[in-house]
């Protein structure tokens, strides 16, 4: 039998390879392969999927793939989160009430306001209606919590503003079929014992929330006007 001799240099290289395969300090074998995945920001399927379940929106997490000192945060789409509420001169064809008749910022409690948030409080006069019959709008952006929760808070404040009697029960908010081009959720409630009267509508999307009070209206009329006004109030 013929044996082919191995040059000394080749033998040395082979010995190093064999030693590397036996290391247990995470630099070779299976550990070496997993570090390659980490450098690309990936983990095994079981870890990447299972760790994200049950987390609230907007919560942050730091996982093996994030690397030291890095945090990956679940955020809404850039387009939706970049929307802001604006101090529109007209909304849905209605002119903003100005001067002494304009509502103050403290007309209702808008909830916690943090740095970077904007609060807009305006009245919009309907044709032939005085400032006392104007549509009151309260809206905020860059909301830190779930925007539906902030809308609930604004609804409660608006019900207090119109002096709704809680003994009559909480008015039921019903979704509007067409929330308009801005999407999100739009709902209206009739805060009246009659078929018309005070109607409160509200929207909530990825980063903003707003409500409006429509005196002497119906849910259908208020919903249509509210969607048109929102197109001017949120950009």
FENBEL-V598902 format. One record per pair of residues at least 12 apart in sequence whose ideal C-beta (glycine too) atoms are under 10 Angstrom apart, sorted by sequence separation. I is the first residue (numbers start at 1). J is the second residue. If there is no record, write none. Layout:
i->I j->J
i->I j->J
This chain:
i->20 j->32
i->51 j->63
i->60 j->72
i->61 j->73
i->122 j->134
i->123 j->135
i->124 j->136
i->139 j->151
i->159 j->171
i->173 j->185
i->175 j->187
i->176 j->188
i->188 j->200
i->189 j->201
i->200 j->212
i->201 j->213
i->214 j->226
i->51 j->64
i->60 j->73
i->61 j->74
i->108 j->121
i->122 j->135
i->123 j->136
i->124 j->137
i->140 j->153
i->173 j->186
i->174 j->187
i->175 j->188
i->187 j->200
i->188 j->201
i->189 j->202
i->199 j->212
i->200 j->213
i->201 j->214
i->212 j->225
i->51 j->65
i->59 j->73
i->60 j->74
i->105 j->119
i->107 j->121
i->122 j->136
i->123 j->137
i->140 j->154
i->156 j->170
i->173 j->187
i->174 j->188
i->187 j->201
i->188 j->202
i->199 j->213
i->200 j->214
i->212 j->226
i->48 j->63
i->58 j->73
i->59 j->74
i->60 j->75
i->105 j->120
i->106 j->121
i->107 j->122
i->121 j->136
i->122 j->137
i->139 j->154
i->155 j->170
i->172 j->187
i->173 j->188
i->174 j->189
i->186 j->201
i->187 j->202
i->198 j->213
i->199 j->214
i->211 j->226
i->214 j->229
i->47 j->63
i->48 j->64
i->58 j->74
i->105 j->121
i->107 j->123
i->121 j->137
i->122 j->138
i->138 j->154
i->155 j->171
i->172 j->188
i->173 j->189
i->174 j->190
i->186 j->202
i->187 j->203
i->198 j->214
i->199 j->215
i->201 j->217
i->210 j->226
i->47 j->64
i->48 j->65
i->57 j->74
i->58 j->75
i->104 j->121
i->120 j->137
i->121 j->138
i->122 j->139
i->171 j->188
i->172 j->189
i->173 j->190
i->185 j->202
i->186 j->203
i->187 j->204
i->197 j->214
i->198 j->215
i->199 j->216
i->200 j->217
i->212 j->229
i->47 j->65
i->56 j->74
i->57 j->75
i->58 j->76
i->103 j->121
i->120 j->138
i->121 j->139
i->155 j->173
i->171 j->189
i->172 j->190
i->185 j->203
i->186 j->204
i->196 j->214
i->197 j->215
i->198 j->216
i->199 j->217
i->201 j->219
i->212 j->230
i->55 j->74
i->57 j->76
i->102 j->121
i->103 j->122
i->119 j->138
i->120 j->139
i->121 j->140
i->138 j->157
i->170 j->189
i->171 j->190
i->184 j->203
i->185 j->204
i->186 j->205
i->197 j->216
i->198 j->217
i->199 j->218
i->200 j->219
i->210 j->229
i->43 j->63
i->44 j->64
i->52 j->72
i->102 j->122
i->103 j->123
i->119 j->139
i->120 j->140
i->138 j->158
i->171 j->191
i->183 j->203
i->184 j->204
i->185 j->205
i->196 j->216
i->197 j->217
i->199 j->219
i->210 j->230
i->43 j->64
i->44 j->65
i->102 j->123
i->118 j->139
i->119 j->140
i->120 j->141
i->152 j->173
i->170 j->191
i->171 j->192
i->182 j->203
i->184 j->205
i->196 j->217
i->197 j->218
i->199 j->220
i->201 j->222
i->212 j->233
i->41 j->63
i->42 j->64
i->43 j->65
i->52 j->74
i->101 j->123
i->118 j->140
i->119 j->141
i->136 j->158
i->151 j->173
i->183 j->205
i->184 j->206
i->189 j->211
i->191 j->213
i->196 j->218
i->199 j->221
i->200 j->222
i->201 j->223
i->208 j->230
i->41 j->64
i->42 j->65
i->43 j->66
i->58 j->81
i->117 j->140
i->118 j->141
i->138 j->161
i->168 j->191
i->180 j->203
i->182 j->205
i->183 j->206
i->184 j->207
i->188 j->211
i->191 j->214
i->192 j->215
i->195 j->218
i->196 j->219
i->199 j->222
i->201 j->224
i->203 j->226
i->210 j->233
i->41 j->65
i->98 j->122
i->101 j->125
i->117 j->141
i->118 j->142
i->168 j->192
i->179 j->203
i->184 j->208
i->185 j->209
i->186 j->210
i->187 j->211
i->188 j->212
i->192 j->216
i->194 j->218
i->195 j->219
i->196 j->220
i->198 j->222
i->199 j->223
i->201 j->225
i->202 j->226
i->203 j->227
i->210 j->234
i->38 j->63
i->40 j->65
i->41 j->66
i->97 j->122
i->98 j->123
i->116 j->141
i->117 j->142
i->136 j->161
i->164 j->189
i->168 j->193
i->176 j->201
i->179 j->204
i->184 j->209
i->192 j->217
i->196 j->221
i->201 j->226
i->205 j->230
i->208 j->233
i->209 j->234
i->38 j->64
i->39 j->65
i->41 j->67
i->96 j->122
i->97 j->123
i->116 j->142
i->117 j->143
i->136 j->162
i->165 j->191
i->176 j->202
i->179 j->205
i->182 j->208
i->188 j->214
i->192 j->218
i->196 j->222
i->199 j->225
i->200 j->226
i->201 j->227
i->203 j->229
i->208 j->234
i->37 j->64
i->38 j->65
i->96 j->123
i->97 j->124
i->98 j->125
i->111 j->138
i->113 j->140
i->115 j->142
i->117 j->144
i->164 j->191
i->171 j->198
i->173 j->200
i->176 j->203
i->190 j->217
i->192 j->219
i->199 j->226
i->203 j->230
i->207 j->234
i->208 j->235
i->37 j->65
i->38 j->66
i->39 j->67
i->94 j->122
i->95 j->123
i->96 j->124
i->97 j->125
i->103 j->131
i->108 j->136
i->110 j->138
i->112 j->140
i->114 j->142
i->116 j->144
i->163 j->191
i->164 j->192
i->165 j->193
i->171 j->199
i->173 j->201
i->190 j->218
i->201 j->229
i->202 j->230
i->38 j->67
i->41 j->70
i->94 j->123
i->95 j->124
i->96 j->125
i->101 j->130
i->102 j->131
i->107 j->136
i->109 j->138
i->110 j->139
i->111 j->140
i->113 j->142
i->114 j->143
i->162 j->191
i->171 j->200
i->173 j->202
i->188 j->217
i->190 j->219
i->201 j->230
i->205 j->234
i->34 j->64
i->94 j->124
i->95 j->125
i->101 j->131
i->108 j->138
i->110 j->140
i->113 j->143
i->114 j->144
i->159 j->189
i->162 j->192
i->188 j->218
i->189 j->219
i->203 j->233
i->41 j->72
i->87 j->118
i->91 j->122
i->93 j->124
i->94 j->125
i->95 j->126
i->100 j->131
i->101 j->132
i->103 j->134
i->107 j->138
i->112 j->143
i->113 j->144
i->158 j->189
i->188 j->219
i->203 j->234
i->85 j->117
i->86 j->118
i->88 j->120
i->92 j->124
i->94 j->126
i->95 j->127
i->99 j->131
i->102 j->134
i->111 j->143
i->112 j->144
i->155 j->187
i->159 j->191
i->187 j->219
i->188 j->220
i->190 j->222
i->84 j->117
i->85 j->118
i->87 j->120
i->89 j->122
i->91 j->124
i->93 j->126
i->94 j->127
i->97 j->130
i->98 j->131
i->101 j->134
i->103 j->136
i->105 j->138
i->111 j->144
i->112 j->145
i->151 j->184
i->158 j->191
i->188 j->221
i->189 j->222
i->84 j->118
i->85 j->119
i->86 j->120
i->87 j->121
i->88 j->122
i->90 j->124
i->92 j->126
i->93 j->127
i->97 j->131
i->103 j->137
i->111 j->145
i->151 j->185
i->155 j->189
i->164 j->198
i->188 j->222
i->85 j->120
i->87 j->122
i->89 j->124
i->94 j->129
i->97 j->132
i->103 j->138
i->151 j->186
i->162 j->197
i->163 j->198
i->188 j->223
i->84 j->120
i->88 j->124
i->148 j->184
i->151 j->187
i->155 j->191
i->162 j->198
i->164 j->200
i->187 j->223
i->188 j->224
i->97 j->134
i->147 j->184
i->148 j->185
i->161 j->198
i->186 j->223
i->96 j->134
i->97 j->135
i->111 j->149
i->112 j->150
i->147 j->185
i->162 j->200
i->188 j->226
i->95 j->134
i->97 j->136
i->111 j->150
i->148 j->187
i->159 j->198
i->161 j->200
i->187 j->226
i->188 j->227
i->94 j->134
i->110 j->150
i->111 j->151
i->158 j->198
i->186 j->226
i->94 j->135
i->96 j->137
i->111 j->152
i->112 j->153
i->159 j->200
i->186 j->227
i->111 j->153
i->158 j->200
i->92 j->135
i->94 j->137
i->110 j->153
i->111 j->154
i->158 j->201
i->176 j->219
i->91 j->135
i->109 j->153
i->110 j->154
i->158 j->202
i->176 j->220
i->179 j->223
i->180 j->224
i->186 j->230
i->92 j->137
i->108 j->153
i->109 j->154
i->111 j->156
i->155 j->200
i->174 j->219
i->178 j->223
i->182 j->227
i->91 j->137
i->108 j->154
i->111 j->157
i->154 j->200
i->155 j->201
i->173 j->219
i->176 j->222
i->177 j->223
i->178 j->224
i->180 j->226
i->181 j->227
i->184 j->230
i->108 j->155
i->109 j->156
i->110 j->157
i->155 j->202
i->176 j->223
i->179 j->226
i->180 j->227
i->108 j->156
i->109 j->157
i->154 j->202
i->175 j->223
i->176 j->224
i->179 j->227
i->180 j->228
i->182 j->230
i->88 j->137
i->108 j->157
i->174 j->223
i->178 j->227
i->180 j->229
i->181 j->230
i->182 j->231
i->107 j->157
i->108 j->158
i->152 j->202
i->154 j->204
i->176 j->226
i->180 j->230
i->181 j->231
i->184 j->234
i->107 j->158
i->108 j->159
i->109 j->160
i->151 j->202
i->162 j->213
i->176 j->227
i->179 j->230
i->180 j->231
i->182 j->233
i->85 j->137
i->87 j->139
i->108 j->160
i->109 j->161
i->150 j->202
i->151 j->203
i->152 j->204
i->159 j->211
i->161 j->213
i->182 j->234
i->85 j->138
i->86 j->139
i->108 j->161
i->151 j->204
i->158 j->211
i->162 j->215
i->182 j->235
i->85 j->139
i->107 j->161
i->108 j->162
i->148 j->202
i->150 j->204
i->151 j->205
i->155 j->209
i->157 j->211
i->158 j->212
i->159 j->213
i->180 j->234
i->84 j->139
i->85 j->140
i->86 j->141
i->147 j->202
i->149 j->204
i->154 j->209
i->156 j->211
i->158 j->213
i->84 j->140
i->85 j->141
i->147 j->203
i->148 j->204
i->153 j->209
i->154 j->210
i->155 j->211
i->84 j->141
i->85 j->142
i->147 j->204
i->148 j->205
i->151 j->208
i->152 j->209
i->154 j->211
i->83 j->141
i->84 j->142
i->103 j->161
i->146 j->204
i->147 j->205
i->150 j->208
i->151 j->209
i->153 j->211
i->154 j->212
i->82 j->141
i->83 j->142
i->147 j->206
i->150 j->209
i->151 j->210
i->152 j->211
i->81 j->141
i->82 j->142
i->147 j->207
i->149 j->209
i->150 j->210
i->151 j->211
i->81 j->142
i->143 j->204
i->147 j->208
i->148 j->209
i->150 j->211
i->143 j->205
i->147 j->209
i->139 j->202
i->143 j->206
i->144 j->207
i->146 j->209
i->147 j->210
i->135 j->199
i->136 j->200
i->137 j->201
i->138 j->202
i->139 j->203
i->141 j->205
i->143 j->207
i->145 j->209
i->142 j->207
i->143 j->208
i->135 j->201
i->141 j->207
i->142 j->208
i->143 j->209
i->140 j->207
i->141 j->208
i->140 j->208
i->141 j->209
i->139 j->208
i->140 j->209
i->141 j->210
i->139 j->209
i->140 j->210
i->76 j->147
i->138 j->209
i->139 j->210
i->140 j->211
i->138 j->210
i->139 j->211
i->137 j->210
i->138 j->211
i->139 j->212
i->137 j->211
i->138 j->212
i->136 j->211
i->137 j->212
i->138 j->213
i->136 j->212
i->137 j->213
i->135 j->212
i->136 j->213
i->135 j->213
i->136 j->214
i->134 j->213
i->135 j->214
i->136 j->215
i->134 j->214
i->135 j->215
i->133 j->214
i->134 j->215
i->133 j->215
i->135 j->217
i->132 j->215
i->133 j->216
i->58 j->143
i->58 j->144
i->129 j->215
i->58 j->145
i->129 j->216
i->135 j->222
i->57 j->145
i->58 j->146
i->120 j->208
i->124 j->212
i->126 j->214
i->56 j->145
i->57 j->146
i->123 j->212
i->126 j->215
i->137 j->226
i->56 j->146
i->57 j->147
i->117 j->207
i->118 j->208
i->120 j->210
i->122 j->212
i->123 j->213
i->126 j->216
i->135 j->225
i->117 j->208
i->126 j->217
i->135 j->226
i->139 j->230
i->137 j->229
i->137 j->230
i->141 j->234
i->135 j->229
i->139 j->233
i->141 j->235
i->139 j->234
i->137 j->233
i->111 j->209
i->83 j->182
i->110 j->209
i->126 j->225
i->83 j->184
i->110 j->211
i->124 j->225
i->80 j->182
i->80 j->183
i->108 j->211
i->80 j->184
i->108 j->213
i->124 j->229
i->107 j->213
i->122 j->229
i->124 j->232
i->124 j->233
i->122 j->233
i->120 j->233
i->120 j->234
i->92 j->212
i->91 j->212
i->83 j->205
i->85 j->207
i->83 j->206
i->84 j->207
i->85 j->208
i->81 j->205
i->82 j->206
i->83 j->207
i->84 j->208
i->85 j->209
i->80 j->205
i->81 j->206
i->82 j->207
i->83 j->208
i->85 j->210
i->80 j->206
i->81 j->207
i->79 j->206
i->80 j->207
i->81 j->208
i->78 j->206
i->80 j->208
i->76 j->205
i->77 j->206
i->76 j->206
i->77 j->207
i->75 j->206
i->76 j->207
i->94 j->225
i->75 j->207
i->92 j->224
i->93 j->225
i->92 j->225
i->91 j->225
i->92 j->226
i->94 j->228
i->91 j->226
i->92 j->227
i->93 j->228
i->94 j->229
i->92 j->228
i->93 j->229
i->91 j->228
i->92 j->229
i->91 j->229
i->92 j->230
i->94 j->232
i->90 j->229
i->91 j->230
i->92 j->231
i->93 j->232
i->91 j->231
i->92 j->232
i->88 j->229
i->91 j->232
i->92 j->233
i->90 j->232
i->91 j->233
i->88 j->231
i->89 j->232
i->91 j->234
i->88 j->232
i->85 j->230
i->88 j->233
i->86 j->232
i->87 j->233
i->88 j->234
i->86 j->233
i->88 j->235
i->58 j->206
i->85 j->233
i->86 j->234
i->57 j->206
i->58 j->207
i->84 j->233
i->85 j->234
i->86 j->235
i->84 j->234
i->85 j->235
i->83 j->234
i->84 j->235
i->83 j->235
i->82 j->235
